[in-house]
Amino acid sequence: MFVDSHCHLDFPDLACREDEILATMAANRVGAALCVGVKLEDFPRVLGLAERDPRLWASVGVHPDNADCEEPTLERLCALADHPRVVAIGETGLDYHWHQDAPEWQRARFRTHIRAARAAAKPLIIHTRSAAADTLRLMREENAAEAGGVMHCFTESREVAEAALALGFYISFSGIVTFRNAKELKEVAKIVPLERLLIETDAPYLAPVPHRGKTNEPGWVVHVAEELAQLRGEPLERIEQATTDNFYRLFRHAQGPHSGSASAPQGV
């Protein structure tokens, strides 16, 4: 069984095809998926998916790119995260690609999410783009290691990966790792410890080869696992088992066939 550790099934391209997407998941042995929140205004849709189907879980958070939306508070995030189908805080982090002025409101919001994750005792889902140094600095300053979490859709350098691993975080690879031009990322994928490895689609974005250019969906996360197996010289079954175990170990409030099958790495 594979698990898609990060997708957005509430987005319009996917929400209108819910039954079809769930069927494709089943056909490809994708037994669970985490539906990730990006706005508090849209959180009811995310939670609704997790409430309707036991294979789906939810997170609550506000994406760093979203400026014109409800600003989260620690209290609000913790209250929403108290729902049993919510297993994580995020998507949160810093993005200086679209906000090149490196706005202070992004950093303040990121701090709020880290504090909420610590208070709620649920892991963080972290997005970082063109902001790795500040992302790691705030993680250290706010003791993000206490909550643990994942660097989602990882595209950074080996040095950034090693710094995140040192904080007890997991590294998640998306369809980008299957792209021919992702040479540096492929090298990073080879050195991440197996017990800290996750796979994701970030659907509807970043469809992996051989579906590149199409609307992505959780059933295709198997292609990410296949690429990792090839890069690392490991059997696909080992990647499948490890990434599924890792998902249920990190997102410990999720309950599934592999939950509780392994102990968490030190620092998480």
N, C-alpha and C positions, 0 to 999 in steps of 0.2 A: 504493500500500500504506500502511495506517495501522498504528501501533504503540500498544498500550496500555502506558504506562510504569509502571503501578502497579495491581496487582490481587492478590486473595487466593484463588486457585483451590483452595487446600487447605482452606478453610473448609467446614463441613458442607453449607451450602446449594448449593455449587458442586461439591464433590468427588464427589458422587453423580451428577453429570451431565457428567462430563468429556468424553465423546465428543460429546455434544450441543453443549456449549459450544465445543469446537474446530471443529465443523462450522459453527456460527453465525459464528465468527470468519472462516472461509474464505469463507462466503457474503457477508460484508460487507467483504471485502478487508482484514481485519486480519491482517497477516502475522506478527506477533510480540507477545508480552506478557511483562512482567516480574512474576514471582510473588514477592511481598515477604514476608519473614519477620518475625514479631512475637514469637516465643518460641523459645528454643533447644530446648526440649522438642519443638516441632513442626517444627523445621527439616528433619528427614529427609523429612517429607511434601512440603515445599516443594521440596527438592532432587530428590525422586523425580519430580515433575512435569517439571522441567527435563531430567532424564535420559531420560524416556520420549518427549519430543517436541521436535524441534529448533527449533520455533517459540517455545518457552518458555525463559525464563531465571530465575535465582533470586537473591535477596539474603539476607543473614544479619544478624539484629539482634533487639533486644528493645524492643518498643513502650513508650513512657513511661507508659502506663496500666497496664501489667502489673507488679504488685507481688509477687504470690505465685508466683514462678517462679525458675528458675536465673538467678543474676546473672552477666552476661557479664564476662569479663576480656579484656584486650588480647590475650593469648596465645591464648585460646579463639576469639575472633572472627577473628584472623588465620589460625589453623589451618583453620577452616571456610571462610573466604573464599578459601583457596588452591585450592579445587576449580575446574576450568575452566568449569563451568556457573554459577558464582557471579560476578556482575558488579558487585555493590555491597554496601555496608555500611548496614544499616538495615532496618527503619524505626526511627529514633531521634529524639530531640528532647525537647521539654518540653510538658507539658499541665497547665495550672493550672485548667482548667475542671472536671475531675473530681477533681483534687487541689488544692483551694483553699488548702491550707496551704503550697503551693510547696515541696515536700519537697526536702531536700538530696540525698537518694539519686537523685532524678531528674537533678539537675545533675551529680552524680558519674558516673552512667551515661552521660549524654550526652558528657561529656568522654572517657570510655573509648572510645566509638564513634568520636569524631573522631580520637583517637590511633590507633585501629586502622585507620581509613580511610587515614590518612597512611602508616602502616607497610606496609599491604597494597597501597598505590597503587591503591585502588579508590574510586569516588565515594560520597558520602553521600546517603541518602534521609532528608530531615528533615521531621518532623511538628512543628508548633507550633500551640498553641491557648491563647488568653488568656495568652500568655507570650512575646510577640514581642520585648520589650526584652531579657529574659534570654537568649533563644535567640540573638539577634544578638550579644550581649555574649560569650557563651561561644564562638560561632563565631570571633569576632575573637581572643579570648584563646588559643584552642587552634589558631589558624592553619588553620581549616577550608578556607580558599581553596587551600591546598596540595593537598588531596584533590579539591576541587570537589564538585559534587553538585546536588541539586534540592530546592527547597521544594515538597513534594508537596501536592496538594489545596489549593492556595493560596486563602485566604479573608481575607487581611489587607489593610491599606491600601496606597495607592500608595507612601507613604513607606517601608513595610517592604519592598515589592517593590524599590524603588530601592536600599535598603541591601543587600539580598541580591544584586542584580545587580552592585553595586559590588564584592562579594566574589567575583564570577565564577560565581555560582550561576544555575541555570536556574529557571524558574517553570512549574509544571505546573497546568493547570486541569482540574477534574473536572466531573461533571454539574451541580454547583452553579451553574456559570456559565450554564446554560440556564434556571434558575429565574427566574420573573418578578420576585421580590422581591430578587434579587441585584444591585441597581442599582449599588452602589459597586464590586462585583467586576467587573461588565461594563466599567466605566470603566478599571479597572486592566488588564483584558485588552486594551484598545486600545493601551496604551502600552508593553507589554513588547516589546522588540526581537524580530523574527521569528527571529533566530538563537539566542534563548534560550528559546524557547517549546516546551513539551511538553504532551501530552494524556494523560489517564488516565481510568479508571473508578472506581478504589478499590472495585471489585466485591468482595463482593456489595452494597455500600452505594451510596447516592447515585445511583440510576438517573436518567439525564437525561430531560428531556422529549423524546419523547412517552411514555416508559416510567416516568415518575416514580411511585414507590410500589411498584414491582415489584422483584424480586431482580435486581440489576444483573449484567452480564456483559461481558467484553471486546469482544464483537462490537458493542456499542453505543457504543464510543468515537467512532465516526464522527459521532454527534450532537453531541459536544463540538466536534469539528473544524468542523462545519457552523455552530454558533453563533459560534465564533471568526471564521470567514470572514465571516459577516454583520456582526458587530460591527466588524470591522476594515476592511470594504469591500474584501476581497481574494478572489480566486477560491479555491474549495475545494481545487483542485489544488495551489495554492501552499502552503496550510496543510498539506495532506497531505505534500507533498514535504519541506517545512521541518521539520515535527515528526518525521518519520521520520529524516531526516538528523541532526537534533539528538540523537535517541535514540542512534544508533550512534556519534555523536561523543562524547557524554558517557559512555555505558556502552561504552567502547572495547574491553573484553574480550569483548563480544558480537560475533558474526560474522554478517553478513547481507548482503543485496543492496546496502545503502546504506552499509555500514561502510567508513570510510576515504574517503568521498566529499567530505568537507569538513574543514577544519582547525579545531581548537578555538579559541574566543574567548580573548583574552588573560586570564590569571588562572586558567584552569581546568586 
